[in-house]
Amino acid sequence: MRGDITERVEHDKQKVAVLIYEGVYQLDFAGPMEVFTDAGLDEDAPFFDVYTVSDSTSGLRTHTGLQVTPAFSIHDCPPSDILVVPGGNSNLPAENLALAEWLRKTVPVTDIVLSVCTGAIILAKLGLLAGLEATTWHGDLDVLQAAEPTANVRAGVRYTDNGRIITTAGISAGIDGALHLVSRLHGPDVARRTAEYMDYEYWKGD
């Protein structure tokens, strides 16, 4: 991938915090993590500093049973430029009050928030999608609309972009949403090269 590039390209990395929690959908968070981690690798200079965060740094299990240890807890997580909110438990606001409160405080002060799959329902239940365009996994579009009646819920799209808040459809669509964000922030060529690096032929650009 690096071709004739011989010197490392220096730039400020944007910090990406990826929320994880018990029962989180694995590809919901791993897909965007891969995109953000790989963006810029062809120049040996990744554009993003990517890390996971949860309510504690104790190990947790994804919905597939994979054991994952978060890098940070909500108590010591560095401020981020981008926050990824994956799906897996749309009842999280009621079942994990600590994470719910952290999201209420963090989302409004984060430059860009990317929800994946039913992560949009989490945001909706916290009142964070009012009046916005949004999407989620196709089987829960009605649940998303009920959670936030003022949202313009879209079917048949891979992602929606409100500027500061991006939502994506189910599971694998998080890769598309992350590539869209890479394209928005660093240009379509970087997004294209990232998709090629990942052998993600589904991505055709914006």
N, CA, C and O of each residue as an XYZ file, in Angstrom:
824
protein
N       0.818     -1.210      0.000
C       0.000      0.000      0.000
C       0.854      1.263      0.000
O       0.430      2.275     -0.558
N       2.025      1.243      0.596
C       2.779      2.475      0.795
C       3.431      2.981     -0.486
O       3.758      4.165     -0.571
N       3.631      2.128     -1.477
C       4.199      2.566     -2.743
C       5.545      3.231     -2.580
O       6.451      2.673     -1.960
N       5.684      4.455     -3.150
C       6.956      5.171     -3.127
C       7.109      6.075     -1.915
O       8.087      6.817     -1.813
N       6.141      6.020     -0.987
C       6.228      6.898      0.182
C       7.368      6.426      1.079
O       7.405      5.268      1.495
N       8.299      7.334      1.372
C       9.467      6.953      2.170
C       9.536      7.713      3.476
O      10.264      7.308      4.382
N       8.782      8.828      3.603
C       8.823      9.615      4.819
C       7.474      9.580      5.509
O       6.430      9.646      4.860
N       7.503      9.477      6.803
C       6.273      9.464      7.583
C       5.606     10.842      7.511
O       6.260     11.871      7.681
N       4.305     10.842      7.259
C       3.542     12.086      7.208
C       3.058     12.404      8.613
O       2.384     11.588      9.240
N       3.400     13.593      9.112
C       3.029     13.966     10.472
C       1.753     14.810     10.468
O       1.602     15.714      9.646
N       0.846     14.510     11.384
C      -0.358     15.307     11.553
C      -0.933     15.006     12.928
O      -0.606     13.994     13.548
N      -1.789     15.895     13.390
C      -2.441     15.688     14.678
C      -3.516     14.614     14.539
O      -4.358     14.675     13.643
N      -3.476     13.642     15.427
C      -4.473     12.582     15.394
C      -5.747     13.028     16.111
O      -5.691     13.668     17.161
N      -6.885     12.685     15.532
C      -8.159     12.909     16.198
C      -8.445     11.710     17.097
O      -8.231     10.561     16.709
N      -8.924     11.992     18.285
C      -9.171     10.937     19.257
C     -10.571     10.364     19.070
O     -11.555     11.099     18.991
N     -10.638      9.041     19.002
C     -11.903      8.337     18.805
C     -12.153      7.417     19.996
O     -11.425      6.445     20.199
N     -13.179      7.723     20.778
C     -13.581      6.859     21.886
C     -14.686      5.937     21.397
O     -15.681      6.396     20.835
N     -14.517      4.648     21.607
C     -15.494      3.657     21.169
C     -16.138      3.040     22.405
O     -15.482      2.326     23.162
N     -17.411      3.315     22.604
C     -18.127      2.776     23.759
C     -18.349      1.277     23.601
O     -18.775      0.820     22.541
N     -18.064      0.518     24.643
C     -18.421     -0.903     24.665
C     -19.069     -1.216     26.006
O     -18.857     -0.509     26.992
N     -19.848     -2.264     26.031
C     -20.589     -2.634     27.239
C     -21.019     -4.089     27.125
O     -20.936     -4.677     26.047
N     -21.470     -4.662     28.203
C     -21.884     -6.065     28.216
C     -22.967     -6.306     27.168
O     -24.003     -5.641     27.156
N     -22.699     -7.282     26.281
C     -23.670     -7.632     25.249
C     -23.586     -6.792     23.997
O     -24.435     -6.933     23.116
N     -22.589     -5.916     23.879
C     -22.454     -5.068     22.696
C     -22.272     -5.930     21.448
O     -21.630     -6.979     21.503
N     -22.833     -5.490     20.332
C     -22.644     -6.215     19.076
C     -21.202     -6.030     18.612
O     -20.702     -4.910     18.506
N     -20.560     -7.137     18.343
C     -19.122     -7.128     18.106
C     -18.715     -6.305     16.886
O     -17.821     -5.463     16.971
N     -19.375     -6.551     15.745
C     -18.999     -5.823     14.541
C     -19.424     -4.357     14.617
O     -18.842     -3.509     13.941
N     -20.430     -4.054     15.433
C     -20.860     -2.662     15.602
C     -19.709     -1.769     16.030
O     -19.566     -0.650     15.537
N     -18.884     -2.267     16.953
C     -17.760     -1.439     17.405
C     -16.458     -1.786     16.698
O     -15.623     -0.910     16.471
N     -16.278     -3.065     16.345
C     -15.019     -3.476     15.721
C     -14.892     -2.949     14.294
O     -13.789     -2.631     13.849
N     -16.014     -2.852     13.569
C     -15.960     -2.347     12.202
C     -15.459     -0.913     12.135
O     -14.479     -0.644     11.440
N     -16.108      0.024     12.843
C     -15.589      1.395     12.855
C     -14.178      1.495     13.423
O     -13.380      2.301     12.944
N     -13.854      0.688     14.438
C     -12.495      0.713     14.985
C     -11.477      0.373     13.904
O     -10.419      0.996     13.818
N     -11.802     -0.611     13.089
C     -10.897     -1.007     12.007
C     -10.720      0.135     11.015
O      -9.603      0.430     10.591
N     -11.826      0.774     10.646
C     -11.749      1.881      9.693
C     -10.876      3.010     10.233
O      -9.952      3.467      9.560
N     -11.174      3.453     11.449
C     -10.429      4.586     12.003
C      -8.962      4.237     12.253
O      -8.086      5.091     12.111
N      -8.696      2.993     12.622
C      -7.319      2.563     12.852
C      -6.536      2.481     11.549
O      -5.351      2.810     11.513
N      -7.201      2.039     10.471
C      -6.522      1.839      9.192
C      -6.389      3.109      8.364
O      -5.560      3.165      7.455
N      -7.186      4.123      8.660
C      -7.137      5.352      7.868
C      -5.764      6.019      8.007
O      -5.377      6.421      9.104
N      -5.046      6.132      6.917
C      -3.718      6.725      6.921
C      -2.586      5.717      7.012
O      -1.417      6.097      6.943
N      -2.911      4.441      7.164
C      -1.841      3.437      7.271
C      -1.014      3.361      5.989
O       0.163      3.001      6.023
N      -1.638      3.702      4.857
C      -0.884      3.643      3.603
C       0.200      4.712      3.554
O       1.124      4.629      2.744
N       0.087      5.718      4.422
C       1.132      6.733      4.541
C       1.936      6.543      5.816
O       2.737      7.402      6.185
N       1.724      5.415      6.490
C       2.405      5.119      7.749
C       2.138      6.210      8.780
O       2.988      6.504      9.622
N       0.937      6.815      8.705
C       0.587      7.892      9.630
C      -0.914      7.881      9.876
O      -1.636      8.686      9.289
N      -1.399      6.990     10.727
C      -2.836      6.919     10.993
C      -3.392      8.277     11.422
O      -2.738      9.042     12.130
N      -4.605      8.550     10.976
C      -5.230      9.835     11.267
C      -5.906      9.877     12.632
O      -6.239     10.952     13.132
N      -6.110      8.706     13.234
C      -6.912      8.660     14.449
C      -6.220      7.875     15.562
O      -5.495      6.913     15.308
N      -6.458      8.303     16.789
C      -6.047      7.578     17.990
C      -7.316      6.943     18.540
O      -8.197      7.649     19.031
N      -7.420      5.617     18.463
C      -8.672      4.916     18.744
C      -8.560      4.113     20.041
O      -7.580      3.396     20.244
N      -9.559      4.231     20.915
C      -9.541      3.481     22.175
C     -10.961      3.181     22.633
O     -11.910      3.870     22.258
N     -11.089      2.145     23.446
C     -12.394      1.733     23.956
C     -12.633      2.303     25.350
O     -11.697      2.590     26.096
N     -13.917      2.456     25.676
C     -14.309      2.967     26.990
C     -15.591      2.270     27.430
O     -16.467      1.973     26.619
N     -15.679      2.017     28.733
C     -16.886      1.420     29.294
C     -17.079      1.964     30.705
O     -16.350      2.859     31.133
N     -18.056      1.426     31.424
C     -18.303      1.931     32.778
C     -17.202      1.527     33.743
O     -17.064      2.130     34.807
N     -16.414      0.513     33.389
C     -15.250      0.130     34.180
C     -14.252     -0.530     33.252
O     -14.554     -0.759     32.081
N     -13.081     -0.835     33.749
C     -12.078     -1.523     32.932
C     -12.069     -3.023     33.184
O     -11.136     -3.723     32.791
N     -13.110     -3.507     33.841
C     -13.266     -4.951     34.006
C     -13.646     -5.568     32.666
O     -14.249     -4.908     31.819
N     -13.294     -6.828     32.481
C     -13.621     -7.509     31.243
C     -15.120     -7.617     31.043
O     -15.870     -7.731     32.012
N     -15.559     -7.583     29.805
C     -16.969     -7.754     29.478
C     -17.075     -8.687     28.276
O     -16.084     -8.970     27.602
N     -18.283     -9.155     28.025
C     -18.504    -10.073     26.910
C     -19.396     -9.430     25.856
O     -20.421     -8.827     26.173
N     -18.991     -9.570     24.602
C     -19.836     -9.110     23.505
C     -20.979    -10.103     23.320
O     -21.037    -11.120     24.011
N     -21.887     -9.812     22.390
C     -23.031    -10.702     22.194
C     -22.619    -12.063     21.653
O     -23.390    -13.019     21.727
N     -21.381    -12.162     21.095
C     -20.889    -13.456     20.627
C     -20.169    -14.234     21.722
O     -19.806    -15.394     21.528
N     -19.966    -13.598     22.866
C     -19.241    -14.240     23.957
C     -17.771    -13.896     24.013
O     -17.057    -14.377     24.893
N     -17.300    -13.065     23.081
C     -15.897    -12.652     23.093
C     -15.617    -11.805     24.332
O     -16.358    -10.869     24.631
N     -14.553    -12.134     25.043
C     -14.151    -11.370     26.218
C     -13.314    -10.172     25.779
O     -12.331    -10.327     25.054
N     -13.706     -8.977     26.221
C     -13.012     -7.747     25.845
C     -12.708     -6.940     27.100
O     -13.544     -6.844     27.998
N     -11.522     -6.366     27.164
C     -11.149     -5.495     28.285
C     -11.058     -4.058     27.794
O     -10.195     -3.754     26.970
N     -11.918     -3.165     28.270
C     -11.869     -1.771     27.836
C     -10.542     -1.113     28.197
O      -9.931     -1.439     29.215
N     -10.107     -0.191     27.359
C      -8.856      0.534     27.628
C      -9.047      1.565     28.735
O      -8.133      1.810     29.521
N     -10.227      2.166     28.798
C     -10.513      3.203     29.787
C     -11.900      2.997     30.381
O     -12.766      2.358     29.784
N     -12.082      3.553     31.564
C     -13.421      3.632     32.135
C     -13.940      5.051     31.903
O     -13.184      5.946     31.523
N     -15.223      5.241     32.134
C     -15.803      6.574     31.982
C     -15.217      7.562     32.988
O     -15.407      8.770     32.853
N     -14.509      7.055     33.993
C     -13.936      7.906     35.028
C     -12.554      8.430     34.654
O     -12.102      9.428     35.216
N     -11.874      7.769     33.709
C     -10.530      8.223     33.340
C     -10.333      8.319     31.829
O      -9.201      8.426     31.358
N     -11.423      8.282     31.073
C     -11.322      8.328     29.615
C     -10.875      9.708     29.142
O     -11.438     10.713     29.577
N      -9.877      9.780     28.261
C      -9.463     11.089     27.732
C     -10.589     11.713     26.913
O     -11.402     10.988     26.338
N     -10.652     13.025     26.850
C     -11.644     13.682     25.983
C     -11.445     13.225     24.536
O     -10.313     13.031     24.094
N     -12.530     13.056     23.814
C     -12.428     12.570     22.447
C     -13.021     13.579     21.468
O     -13.858     14.405     21.830
N     -12.569     13.491     20.226
C     -13.133     14.285     19.145
C     -14.331     13.576     18.533
O     -15.270     14.214     18.057
N     -14.284     12.246     18.551
C     -15.321     11.409     17.956
C     -15.720     10.339     18.964
O     -14.863      9.751     19.625
N     -17.014     10.089     19.079
C     -17.523      9.041     19.964
C     -18.352      8.074     19.136
O     -19.250      8.490     18.403
N     -18.052      6.777     19.252
C     -18.810      5.729     18.571
C     -19.714      5.048     19.589
O     -19.250      4.577     20.628
N     -21.023      4.998     19.280
C     -22.010      4.367     20.167
C     -22.611      3.175     19.433
O     -23.510      3.353     18.611
N     -22.133      1.963     19.714
C     -22.636      0.776     19.023
C     -23.915      0.237     19.655
O     -24.289      0.619     20.764
N     -24.574     -0.654     18.929
C     -25.785     -1.280     19.438
C     -25.505     -2.572     20.179
O     -24.358     -2.986     20.345
N     -26.572     -3.187     20.612
C     -26.460     -4.447     21.352
C     -27.445     -4.523     22.484
O     -28.018     -5.583     22.737
N     -27.654     -3.424     23.169
C     -28.629     -3.367     24.262
C     -29.313     -2.008     24.222
O     -28.821     -1.041     24.804
N     -30.449     -1.938     23.534
C     -31.137     -0.662     23.409
C     -31.797     -0.225     24.708
O     -32.291      0.898     24.806
N     -31.808     -1.105     25.707
C     -32.322     -0.744     27.033
C     -31.227     -0.227     27.954
O     -31.460     -0.024     29.146
N     -30.041     -0.014     27.412
C     -28.913      0.422     28.233
C     -29.209      1.662     29.076
O     -28.771      1.713     30.225
N     -29.937      2.674     28.561
C     -30.190      3.861     29.397
C     -30.886      3.548     30.714
O     -30.655      4.227     31.714
N     -31.748      2.511     30.724
C     -32.449      2.145     31.952
C     -31.669      1.145     32.792
O     -31.841      1.084     34.009
N     -30.805      0.357     32.140
C     -30.123     -0.728     32.835
C     -28.721     -0.363     33.317
O     -28.181     -1.022     34.205
N     -28.137      0.668     32.747
C     -26.791      1.080     33.154
C     -26.813      2.597     33.333
O     -26.482      3.351     32.418
N     -27.205      3.020     34.520
C     -27.384      4.445     34.773
C     -26.081      5.228     34.682
O     -26.078      6.395     34.291
N     -24.975      4.584     35.044
C     -23.683      5.271     34.982
C     -23.322      5.615     33.537
O     -22.909      6.738     33.248
N     -23.480      4.643     32.629
C     -23.183      4.899     31.229
C     -24.172      5.898     30.633
O     -23.796      6.751     29.829
N     -25.433      5.786     31.032
C     -26.445      6.713     30.531
C     -26.100      8.150     30.903
O     -26.190      9.051     30.069
N     -25.710      8.358     32.138
C     -25.365      9.703     32.588
C     -24.115     10.203     31.878
O     -24.034     11.372     31.501
N     -23.147      9.320     31.697
C     -21.924      9.703     30.991
C     -22.237     10.119     29.558
O     -21.684     11.101     29.064
N     -23.120      9.379     28.888
C     -23.497      9.731     27.522
C     -24.223     11.064     27.479
O     -23.973     11.879     26.591
N     -25.113     11.291     28.423
C     -25.831     12.572     28.459
C     -24.869     13.754     28.559
O     -25.094     14.807     27.961
N     -23.805     13.565     29.316
C     -22.832     14.637     29.495
C     -21.828     14.713     28.339
O     -21.381     15.798     27.969
N     -21.481     13.560     27.776
C     -20.397     13.498     26.798
C     -20.836     13.836     25.388
O     -20.135     14.552     24.674
N     -21.994     13.326     24.978
C     -22.447     13.548     23.598
C     -22.520     15.036     23.238
O     -22.042     15.414     22.169
N     -23.096     15.891     24.086
C     -23.206     17.313     23.712
C     -21.868     18.043     23.573
O     -21.806     19.081     22.913
N     -20.802     17.525     24.178
C     -19.512     18.217     24.123
C     -18.513     17.508     23.215
O     -17.336     17.867     23.189
N     -18.976     16.499     22.468
C     -18.114     15.773     21.538
C     -18.358     16.300     20.128
O     -19.505     16.516     19.737
N     -17.299     16.506     19.370
C     -17.428     17.107     18.039
C     -18.341     16.303     17.126
O     -19.219     16.859     16.467
N     -18.127     14.976     17.090
C     -18.911     14.116     16.201
C     -19.255     12.821     16.935
O     -18.400     12.218     17.584
N     -20.507     12.404     16.825
C     -20.968     11.150     17.428
C     -21.473     10.251     16.309
O     -22.285     10.670     15.484
N     -20.991      9.020     16.286
C     -21.394      8.031     15.290
C     -22.082      6.877     15.998
O     -21.436      6.132     16.735
N     -23.383      6.718     15.787
C     -24.069      5.557     16.345
C     -24.132      4.470     15.287
O     -24.210      4.752     14.091
N     -24.099      3.232     15.739
C     -24.154      2.089     14.836
C     -25.321      1.204     15.249
O     -25.489      0.895     16.429
N     -26.128      0.798     14.270
C     -27.221     -0.133     14.524
C     -28.155      0.429     15.604
O     -28.591      1.576     15.502
N     -28.465     -0.362     16.630
C     -29.389      0.090     17.666
C     -28.754      1.060     18.651
O     -29.385      1.447     19.636
N     -27.519      1.453     18.396
C     -26.929      2.536     19.179
C     -27.740      3.809     19.031
O     -27.757      4.646     19.934
N     -28.423      3.964     17.878
C     -29.283      5.131     17.673
C     -30.450      5.135     18.652
O     -30.898      6.198     19.082
N     -30.940      3.959     19.003
C     -32.053      3.875     19.958
C     -31.576      4.312     21.340
O     -32.314      4.958     22.083
N     -30.344      3.956     21.677
C     -29.770      4.418     22.944
C     -29.761      5.938     22.978
O     -30.192      6.543     23.959
N     -29.272      6.556     21.908
C     -29.232      8.012     21.847
C     -30.638      8.603     21.901
O     -30.871      9.609     22.571
N     -31.569      7.973     21.194
C     -32.942      8.472     21.172
C     -33.571      8.443     22.559
O     -34.245      9.392     22.960
N     -33.351      7.352     23.293
C     -33.932      7.226     24.631
C     -33.321      8.225     25.610
O     -33.901      8.508     26.659
N     -32.170      8.747     25.271
C     -31.534      9.768     26.107
C     -31.899     11.182     25.644
O     -31.397     12.170     26.179
N     -32.782     11.262     24.637
C     -33.218     12.562     24.148
C     -32.206     13.271     23.275
O     -32.226     14.498     23.175
N     -31.322     12.521     22.641
C     -30.209     13.117     21.900
C     -30.405     13.127     20.385
O     -29.522     13.565     19.647
N     -31.570     12.640     19.917
C     -31.849     12.631     18.482
C     -33.069     13.466     18.124
O     -33.607     13.330     17.026
N     -33.503     14.308     19.014
C     -34.704     15.115     18.782
C     -34.564     15.967     17.529
O     -33.619     16.745     17.394
N     -35.521     15.810     16.609
C     -35.554     16.614     15.403
C     -34.520     16.264     14.351
O     -34.398     16.973     13.353
N     -33.770     15.182     14.551
C     -32.689     14.827     13.634
C     -33.102     13.709     12.684
O     -34.047     12.967     12.951
N     -32.385     13.599     11.580
C     -32.535     12.468     10.681
C     -31.766     11.292     11.281
O     -30.650     11.465     11.772
N     -32.359     10.098     11.244
C     -31.710      8.967     11.903
C     -32.116      7.659     11.234
O     -33.152      7.572     10.574
N     -31.283      6.656     11.420
C     -31.609      5.308     10.974
C     -31.031      4.317     11.965
O     -30.293      4.689     12.877
N     -31.375      3.053     11.775
C     -30.899      1.986     12.650
C     -31.080      0.663     11.912
O     -31.407      0.652     10.725
N     -30.870     -0.442     12.606
C     -31.119     -1.767     12.023
C     -32.551     -1.817     11.494
O     -33.479     -1.349     12.153
N     -32.722     -2.390     10.295
C     -34.025     -2.352      9.615
C     -35.158     -2.928     10.443
O     -36.308     -2.518     10.286
N     -34.850     -3.881     11.329
C     -35.906     -4.496     12.131
C     -36.359     -3.655     13.307
O     -37.330     -4.001     13.979
N     -35.660     -2.540     13.568
C     -36.001     -1.703     14.724
C     -36.287     -0.256     14.344
O     -36.211      0.628     15.198
N     -36.611      0.001     13.097
C     -36.909      1.362     12.681
C     -38.115      1.916     13.444
O     -38.136      3.085     13.827
N     -39.121      1.057     13.658
C     -40.308      1.503     14.397
C     -39.988      1.759     15.861
O     -40.571      2.648     16.482
N     -39.063      0.984     16.412
C     -38.651      1.187     17.805
C     -37.934      2.527     17.938
O     -38.146      3.262     18.903
N     -37.087      2.837     16.966
C     -36.384      4.115     16.974
C     -37.378      5.273     16.884
O     -37.246      6.270     17.594
N     -38.378      5.132     16.000
C     -39.364      6.208     15.864
C     -40.156      6.409     17.144
O     -40.457      7.539     17.527
N     -40.495      5.296     17.809
C     -41.229      5.400     19.068
C     -40.373      6.031     20.162
O     -40.879      6.755     21.020
N     -39.082      5.752     20.122
C     -38.181      6.303     21.141
C     -37.988      7.797     20.967
O     -37.785      8.520     21.943
N     -38.051      8.268     19.712
C     -37.929      9.705     19.451
C     -38.903     10.094     18.336
O     -38.523     10.105     17.166
N     -40.146     10.411     18.683
C     -41.177     10.715     17.681
C     -40.835     11.879     16.763
O     -41.345     11.950     15.644
N     -39.971     12.803     17.219
C     -39.646     13.968     16.386
C     -38.539     13.689     15.380
O     -38.255     14.534     14.531
N     -37.912     12.528     15.459
C     -36.827     12.202     14.526
C     -37.395     11.853     13.150
O     -38.495     11.311     13.041
N     -36.631     12.170     12.105
C     -36.971     11.757     10.747
C     -36.275     10.432     10.491
O     -35.139     10.401     10.018
N     -36.963      9.329     10.807
C     -36.361      7.999     10.713
C     -36.367      7.530      9.264
O     -37.416      7.484      8.620
N     -35.191      7.183      8.760
C     -35.006      6.800      7.366
C     -34.813      5.300      7.221
O     -34.043      4.686      7.959
N     -35.524      4.717      6.255
C     -35.339      3.307      5.900
C     -34.555      3.236      4.594
O     -34.604      4.165      3.788
N     -33.839      2.147      4.386
C     -33.163      1.919      3.117
C     -31.923      2.752      2.886
O     -31.491      2.906      1.743
N     -31.335      3.297      3.949
C     -30.081      4.043      3.813
C     -29.030      3.404      4.697
O     -29.364      2.780      5.705
N     -27.767      3.548      4.336
C     -26.684      2.976      5.139
C     -26.338      3.888      6.309
O     -25.904      3.416      7.360
N     -26.529      5.199      6.129
C     -26.237      6.125      7.221
C     -26.951      7.442      6.976
O     -27.371      7.739      5.858
N     -27.082      8.225      8.034
C     -27.577      9.595      7.936
C     -26.537     10.507      8.584
O     -25.859     10.113      9.533
N     -26.419     11.719      8.064
C     -25.411     12.648      8.568
C     -26.078     13.978      8.889
O     -26.526     14.694      7.993
N     -26.138     14.299     10.176
C     -26.702     15.570     10.624
C     -25.626     16.610     10.897
O     -25.906     17.670     11.457
N     -24.412     16.310     10.505
C     -23.296     17.203     10.798
C     -22.539     16.732     12.024
O     -21.418     16.235     11.916
N     -23.149     16.887     13.190
C     -22.471     16.464     14.416
C     -22.835     15.049     14.810
O     -22.034     14.362     15.444
N     -24.029     14.597     14.449
C     -24.456     13.243     14.796
C     -24.742     12.448     13.533
O     -25.565     12.839     12.706
N     -24.048     11.327     13.401
C     -24.221     10.402     12.284
C     -24.816      9.117     12.842
O     -24.364      8.623     13.875
N     -25.827      8.570     12.168
C     -26.373      7.277     12.570
C     -26.221      6.312     11.406
O     -26.215      6.736     10.250
N     -26.098      5.029     11.692
C     -25.979      4.048     10.619
C     -27.019      2.949     10.787
O     -27.597      2.768     11.858
N     -27.236      2.231      9.713
C     -28.123      1.069      9.740
C     -27.426     -0.066     10.501
O     -26.494      0.177     11.268
N     -27.878     -1.291     10.287
C     -27.432     -2.392     11.120
C     -26.002     -2.860     10.900
O     -25.516     -2.939      9.772
N     -25.361     -3.161     11.986
C     -24.110     -3.900     12.123
C     -23.035     -3.498     11.112
O     -22.227     -2.617     11.405
N     -23.004     -4.127      9.920
C     -21.933     -3.839      8.958
C     -21.986     -2.410      8.436
O     -20.983     -1.902      7.935
N     -23.149     -1.745      8.547
C     -23.269     -0.374      8.060
C     -22.393      0.583      8.862
O     -22.118      1.694      8.408
N     -21.955      0.169     10.041
C     -21.032      0.997     10.807
C     -19.732      1.231     10.056
O     -19.100      2.274     10.223
N     -19.325      0.268      9.227
C     -18.126      0.440      8.406
C     -18.362      1.557      7.398
O     -17.491      2.400      7.184
N     -19.545      1.563      6.777
C     -19.875      2.600      5.799
C     -19.929      3.976      6.462
O     -19.416      4.955      5.921
N     -20.557      4.039      7.641
C     -20.643      5.311      8.337
C     -19.278      5.844      8.715
O     -19.029      7.046      8.617
N     -18.391      4.960      9.146
C     -17.040      5.372      9.513
C     -16.251      5.817      8.285
O     -15.517      6.803      8.346
N     -16.397      5.099      7.169
C     -15.716      5.506      5.931
C     -16.254      6.845      5.439
O     -15.492      7.681      4.953
N     -17.560      7.051      5.563
C     -18.151      8.343      5.207
C     -17.528      9.462      6.046
O     -17.217     10.536      5.530
N     -17.353      9.202      7.325
C     -16.764     10.214      8.195
C     -15.307     10.470      7.847
O     -14.857     11.616      7.852
N     -14.566      9.404      7.543
C     -13.179      9.577      7.093
C     -13.141     10.434      5.835
O     -12.294     11.317      5.700
N     -14.062     10.168      4.921
C     -14.132     10.945      3.683
C     -14.444     12.408      3.971
O     -13.860     13.310      3.371
N     -15.359     12.627      4.886
C     -15.756     13.997      5.233
C     -14.604     14.768      5.871
O     -14.407     15.950      5.588
N     -13.860     14.104      6.720
C     -12.799     14.768      7.474
C     -11.484     14.862      6.713
O     -10.761     15.850      6.837
N     -11.172     13.830      5.922
C      -9.844     13.751      5.309
C      -9.858     13.535      3.799
O      -8.808     13.365      3.180
N     -11.040     13.542      3.218
C     -11.143     13.465      1.771
C     -11.490     12.079      1.251
O     -11.177     11.077      1.893
N     -12.141     12.019      0.084
C     -12.573     10.740     -0.481
C     -11.431      9.799     -0.837
O     -11.604      8.580     -0.803
N     -10.266     10.345     -1.178
C      -9.141      9.469     -1.526
C      -8.671      8.675     -0.316
O      -8.336      7.497     -0.438
N      -8.644      9.315      0.853
C      -8.249      8.600      2.073
C      -9.269      7.515      2.393
O      -8.895      6.403      2.765
N     -10.556      7.829      2.251
C     -11.599      6.828      2.509
C     -11.495      5.671      1.522
O     -11.636      4.509      1.905
N     -11.247      5.987      0.250
C     -11.126      4.936     -0.762
C      -9.940      4.032     -0.462
O     -10.050      2.808     -0.533
N      -8.807      4.638     -0.127
C      -7.621      3.827      0.165
C      -7.832      2.981      1.417
O      -7.352      1.850      1.492
N      -8.546      3.523      2.393
C      -8.837      2.755      3.609
C      -9.706      1.556      3.282
O      -9.451      0.452      3.764
N     -10.732      1.761      2.464
C     -11.611      0.655      2.060
C     -10.833     -0.396      1.281
O     -11.049     -1.595      1.455
N      -9.919      0.062      0.415
C      -9.094     -0.882     -0.341
C      -8.181     -1.665      0.581
O      -8.012     -2.872      0.410
N      -7.595     -0.995      1.552
C      -6.720     -1.662      2.520
C      -7.475     -2.769      3.246
O      -6.917     -3.827      3.537
N      -8.771     -2.509      3.541
C      -9.608     -3.470      4.262
C     -10.249     -4.500      3.338
O     -10.951     -5.396      3.808
N     -10.017     -4.386      2.026
C     -10.718     -5.227      1.050
C     -12.231     -5.105      1.208
O     -12.965     -6.084      1.076
N     -12.685     -3.878      1.495
C     -14.117     -3.638      1.656
C     -14.677     -3.115      0.342
O     -14.791     -1.906      0.142
N     -15.023     -4.025     -0.543
C     -15.444     -3.671     -1.894
C     -16.834     -3.051     -1.918
O     -17.233     -2.461     -2.922
N     -17.566     -3.177     -0.834
C     -18.919     -2.615     -0.779
C     -18.887     -1.094     -0.877
O     -19.828     -0.487     -1.388
N     -17.807     -0.472     -0.389
C     -17.733      1.000     -0.345
C     -17.489      1.547     -1.749
O     -16.498      1.210     -2.397
N     -18.406      2.394     -2.207
C     -18.271      3.031     -3.518
C     -18.072      4.541     -3.392
O     -18.019      5.244     -4.401
N     -17.963      5.037     -2.179
C     -17.798      6.465     -1.965
C     -19.126      7.168     -1.835
O     -20.181      6.587     -2.091
N     -19.067      8.428     -1.434
C     -20.295      9.218     -1.246
C     -20.798      9.745     -2.590
O     -21.818     10.432     -2.641
